[in-house]
Amino acid sequence: MTNDVKFFRDTTPYINMHRGRTFVVAIPGEGIDHENFPHVIQDIALLNSLGVRIVLVHGARPQIEARLQQGAITSKFHAATRVTDSDTMRCVKEAAGSIRIAIESLLSMGLVNSPMHGARIRVVSGNFITAKPLGIRNGVDFHHTGEVRRVDRSGIKRQLDDGAIVLLSPIGYSPTGEAFNLSAEDVATQTAISLNAEKLILFSAQSGIENGEGALQKIISLHEIGSWIPQVPSPMRMALQAAYDACLNGVPRSHIISFGEDGALLSELFTREGAGTLIVKDGAETIRQASIDDVGGILELITPLEEQGVL
């Protein structure tokens, strides 16, 4: 038996398990600029072809910064949140529009002898996110900076039911027709919660959460996250907070994986070892080394199998 045959046999249970499920995938602007981004898009297209319902949320922070610098515009921050005045909002719209077109272009590829050949993926964007302004906080007017008020759940589901990938930008709209600059993490989290998604998958610069020795923490249960959040650096802290909020509000599992590692998404979803950090809602799913206190429970589990001659 070849390695390829073994791989397909090993991944079949995961393929069957994920088919028909809704995944919300969030990739930051830094990931879009990375050389591995086309491979990430190819893997997302593969998930779509395997029957996974995909909502893709993109960030735009570095792209917004680049446009601000080009226009000699100084952007202000308060409490790590961008103050989006009219000039800044223009740059936000330009960056988000450019990224959306780039992603749609990649998902439209279909060259012969390429991973996307014959994929025929339909991508749908729209005004699925209703936003509200942050307003004035601690004396600071955030202007066009906002947060998610509501997700058009039925509208997104209709597109997913039709086999499309739904692409969401970090921009939301108010009932009065105003556009607001949103956090991509907020959009991804609220969308996953609203859709009752099976997974929220967050790409980051690192492979996941590392412990004090620099080793990758494979699994973190919901009740453990509180002790981890203060320890991780700011960009990773935002991803971990998003994973926590999603699991706290009904999403069974969240994943943090690297946008720079080729195949990380597929490894995380279709192999036992995974490639990043899994955050689980139910702490009972956490795998750990057995201790002497577990012996009684283990014997209780295997006794019926011994009696049946299985063990």
Wavefront OBJ file of the C-alpha trace (Angstrom):
o trace
v 0.000 0.000 0.000
v 1.410 3.401 -0.998
v 1.560 6.413 1.296
v -1.038 8.161 -0.880
v -3.537 5.339 -0.420
v -2.937 5.302 3.333
v -3.406 9.086 3.452
v -6.792 8.877 1.723
v -7.935 6.081 4.022
v -6.787 7.997 7.095
v -8.511 11.216 6.042
v -11.837 9.686 4.950
v -13.388 9.797 8.455
v -12.546 13.507 8.711
v -13.945 14.202 5.231
v -17.225 12.536 6.168
v -17.305 14.347 9.511
v -16.764 17.813 8.004
v -19.082 17.497 4.983
v -22.071 19.835 5.306
v -20.608 21.649 8.314
v -20.191 25.418 8.477
v -16.692 26.776 9.096
v -15.900 30.463 9.573
v -12.306 31.109 8.478
v -10.568 34.386 9.397
v -7.279 35.523 7.893
v -5.593 38.808 8.886
v -4.178 41.339 6.457
v -0.667 40.117 7.254
v -1.648 36.684 5.961
v -2.962 38.138 2.719
v 0.424 39.743 2.049
v 2.286 36.492 2.808
v 3.743 34.444 -0.053
v 1.828 31.376 1.179
v -1.568 33.064 0.757
v -2.317 31.481 -2.676
v -1.837 28.051 -1.070
v -4.233 29.015 1.741
v -6.845 29.952 -0.876
v -6.284 26.649 -2.692
v -6.873 24.741 0.549
v -10.060 26.732 1.221
v -11.223 25.860 -2.299
v -10.511 22.197 -1.561
v -12.657 22.344 1.572
v -15.471 23.822 -0.501
v -15.169 20.984 -3.034
v -15.410 18.473 -0.154
v -18.760 19.892 0.895
v -17.657 22.199 3.721
v -19.702 25.402 3.965
v -17.181 28.257 4.114
v -17.501 31.827 5.327
v -14.186 33.623 4.751
v -13.469 36.801 6.723
v -10.436 38.903 5.820
v -8.579 41.587 7.729
v -6.892 44.659 6.264
v -4.733 46.360 8.926
v -1.377 46.499 7.041
v -3.117 47.387 3.778
v -4.914 50.269 5.512
v -1.624 51.452 7.019
v 0.024 51.398 3.582
v -2.696 53.612 2.112
v -2.531 55.993 5.065
v 1.200 56.395 4.535
v 0.733 56.986 0.816
v -1.726 59.763 1.591
v 0.397 61.198 4.431
v -2.535 60.625 6.780
v -1.871 60.102 10.492
v -4.096 57.490 12.057
v -4.870 57.712 15.758
v -5.453 54.859 18.188
v -7.135 54.785 21.569
v -7.078 51.658 23.749
v -5.597 49.716 20.789
v -8.606 50.664 18.616
v -8.243 52.764 15.483
v -10.042 56.115 15.412
v -11.531 56.159 11.911
v -12.134 59.706 10.690
v -13.386 60.446 7.157
v -9.908 60.391 5.554
v -9.039 57.126 7.290
v -12.380 55.575 6.309
v -11.605 56.301 2.668
v -8.388 54.290 3.028
v -10.289 51.492 4.783
v -12.721 51.230 1.864
v -9.907 51.226 -0.696
v -7.973 48.517 1.163
v -11.014 46.296 1.740
v -12.149 46.624 -1.881
v -8.715 45.770 -3.231
v -8.400 42.697 -0.978
v -11.883 41.467 -1.869
v -11.053 41.619 -5.587
v -7.723 39.831 -5.016
v -9.407 36.989 -3.110
v -12.186 36.655 -5.661
v -9.550 36.508 -8.411
v -7.652 33.705 -6.682
v -10.851 31.740 -6.096
v -11.726 32.141 -9.804
v -8.554 30.460 -11.063
v -9.040 27.293 -13.079
v -5.861 26.624 -15.047
v -5.315 23.112 -16.320
v -2.858 21.099 -14.187
v -3.375 23.465 -11.240
v -5.059 22.700 -7.874
v -7.989 24.957 -8.850
v -8.696 23.285 -12.208
v -12.397 22.544 -12.565
v -13.269 24.003 -9.159
v -15.811 26.572 -10.498
v -16.218 28.258 -7.138
v -18.774 31.011 -6.704
v -17.858 33.772 -4.238
v -20.533 36.031 -2.774
v -19.943 39.290 -0.910
v -22.568 41.724 0.316
v -24.037 43.812 3.078
v -24.428 40.886 5.444
v -23.092 42.780 8.482
v -25.106 45.500 10.202
v -22.859 47.720 12.322
v -23.213 50.319 15.022
v -20.748 53.094 15.923
v -18.508 52.871 18.950
v -19.405 56.518 19.485
v -17.660 58.600 22.134
v -15.821 56.660 24.842
v -13.735 58.225 27.592
v -13.973 61.512 25.744
v -12.691 60.077 22.447
v -14.888 60.220 19.342
v -14.233 57.090 17.255
v -16.119 58.512 14.247
v -16.492 55.679 11.692
v -15.108 52.909 13.915
v -17.855 50.463 14.789
v -18.766 47.019 16.019
v -21.097 44.277 14.812
v -24.754 44.882 15.622
v -26.301 42.022 13.649
v -25.359 39.307 11.159
v -27.715 38.502 8.281
v -27.883 34.838 9.171
v -30.620 33.843 6.711
v -28.954 35.716 3.842
v -25.592 34.004 4.438
v -27.226 30.605 4.846
v -29.025 30.915 1.514
v -25.687 31.496 -0.216
v -24.055 28.593 1.628
v -26.985 26.333 0.754
v -26.336 27.222 -2.888
v -22.715 26.078 -2.602
v -21.084 29.527 -2.589
v -18.222 30.755 -0.420
v -19.335 33.860 1.456
v -16.614 36.520 1.680
v -16.914 39.122 4.443
v -14.817 42.291 4.725
v -14.205 44.171 8.022
v -16.815 46.763 7.069
v -20.402 46.978 8.284
v -23.332 49.177 7.400
v -25.886 51.028 9.482
v -29.623 51.296 8.696
v -28.935 54.944 7.748
v -26.457 53.884 5.059
v -23.216 54.694 6.879
v -20.176 52.423 6.556
v -18.109 51.530 9.613
v -14.612 50.146 10.070
v -14.843 46.904 12.056
v -12.437 44.448 13.603
v -12.088 41.330 11.450
v -11.972 39.258 14.642
v -15.295 40.755 15.741
v -16.871 40.008 12.350
v -15.586 36.414 12.357
v -16.625 35.720 15.952
v -20.122 37.163 15.666
v -20.677 35.409 12.326
v -19.610 32.034 13.750
v -21.931 32.505 16.717
v -24.875 33.654 14.598
v -24.542 30.749 12.135
v -24.046 28.146 14.885
v -20.855 27.256 13.041
v -19.080 24.012 13.792
v -15.676 25.742 13.803
v -14.045 29.153 13.910
v -10.607 28.914 12.283
v -8.229 31.818 12.882
v -5.026 32.231 10.903
v -2.106 33.945 12.632
v 1.604 34.563 12.166
v 2.401 31.736 14.610
v 1.368 28.097 14.536
v -0.707 28.599 17.655
v -0.365 29.271 21.362
v 3.029 28.469 22.857
v 3.720 27.631 26.483
v 6.505 29.088 28.633
v 9.068 26.748 27.061
v 8.126 27.779 23.522
v 6.353 24.502 22.751
v 3.069 24.530 20.846
v 0.043 24.017 23.081
v -2.074 21.580 21.086
v -5.314 21.814 23.068
v -6.747 24.403 25.458
v -10.121 23.911 27.078
v -12.513 26.805 27.578
v -12.003 27.048 31.335
v -8.212 27.293 30.879
v -8.171 30.239 28.455
v -8.429 32.887 31.170
v -4.951 32.002 32.392
v -3.510 32.017 28.858
v -4.818 35.342 27.508
v -2.561 37.619 29.651
v 0.528 35.586 28.680
v 0.376 35.867 24.888
v 1.480 38.868 22.768
v -1.091 41.310 21.376
v -1.833 39.918 17.879
v -2.142 36.372 19.214
v -4.150 37.625 22.187
v -6.792 38.976 19.802
v -7.084 35.596 18.098
v -7.272 33.747 21.408
v -9.911 36.173 22.703
v -11.955 35.612 19.543
v -11.663 31.838 19.955
v -12.726 32.153 23.581
v -15.740 34.355 22.791
v -16.879 31.984 20.040
v -16.656 28.848 22.191
v -18.260 30.639 25.137
v -21.263 31.400 22.922
v -21.898 28.003 21.407
v -19.202 27.302 18.791
v -17.905 23.811 19.709
v -14.326 24.267 18.504
v -11.961 27.052 17.470
v -8.550 26.625 15.850
v -5.523 28.916 15.648
v -3.091 28.022 12.855
v -0.282 29.647 10.872
v -0.871 31.403 7.552
v 2.826 30.928 6.764
v 2.855 27.127 7.012
v 1.926 25.457 3.744
v -0.930 22.995 4.286
v -1.573 23.986 7.913
v -5.337 24.191 7.348
v -5.545 20.690 5.884
v -3.210 19.240 8.510
v -5.283 20.752 11.300
v -8.563 19.413 9.949
v -7.617 16.065 8.429
v -4.845 14.616 10.608
v -4.833 13.394 14.165
v -1.736 15.445 15.058
v -3.098 18.750 13.753
v -0.962 21.802 13.028
v -2.041 24.449 15.535
v -3.901 25.062 18.765
v -7.408 23.695 19.283
v -9.730 25.467 21.710
v -12.575 23.215 22.816
v -15.782 24.205 24.526
v -15.966 20.973 26.529
v -12.935 20.441 28.745
v -13.656 16.705 28.733
v -12.271 16.593 25.181
v -8.797 17.634 26.353
v -6.158 14.922 25.928
v -3.614 14.528 28.732
v -1.234 11.971 30.168
v -3.034 9.419 32.326
v -2.196 9.375 36.059
v -2.556 6.765 38.789
v -5.939 8.265 39.653
v -7.232 7.311 36.205
v -6.508 3.581 36.509
v -9.902 2.705 38.006
v -11.777 4.472 35.226
v -9.600 2.904 32.532
v -10.203 -0.599 33.927
v -13.922 0.114 34.022
v -13.833 1.068 30.337
v -11.869 -1.953 29.112
v -13.486 -4.668 31.285
v -16.512 -5.140 28.952
v -14.122 -5.425 25.995
v -12.104 -8.066 27.825
v -15.271 -10.025 28.577
v -16.255 -9.920 24.900
v -12.818 -11.149 23.867
v -11.991 -7.915 22.039
v -9.041 -7.278 24.360
l 1 2 3 4 5 6 7 8 9 10 11 12 13 14 15 16 17 18 19 20 21 22 23 24 25 26 27 28 29 30 31 32 33 34 35 36 37 38 39 40 41 42 43 44 45 46 47 48 49 50 51 52 53 54 55 56 57 58 59 60 61 62 63 64 65 66 67 68 69 70 71 72 73 74 75 76 77 78 79 80 81 82 83 84 85 86 87 88 89 90 91 92 93 94 95 96 97 98 99 100 101 102 103 104 105 106 107 108 109 110 111 112 113 114 115 116 117 118 119 120 121 122 123 124 125 126 127 128 129 130 131 132 133 134 135 136 137 138 139 140 141 142 143 144 145 146 147 148 149 150 151 152 153 154 155 156 157 158 159 160 161 162 163 164 165 166 167 168 169 170 171 172 173 174 175 176 177 178 179 180 181 182 183 184 185 186 187 188 189 190 191 192 193 194 195 196 197 198 199 200 201 202 203 204 205 206 207 208 209 210 211 212 213 214 215 216 217 218 219 220 221 222 223 224 225 226 227 228 229 230 231 232 233 234 235 236 237 238 239 240 241 242 243 244 245 246 247 248 249 250 251 252 253 254 255 256 257 258 259 260 261 262 263 264 265 266 267 268 269 270 271 272 273 274 275 276 277 278 279 280 281 282 283 284 285 286 287 288 289 290 291 292 293 294 295 296 297 298 299 300 301 302 303 304 305 306 307 308 309 310 311
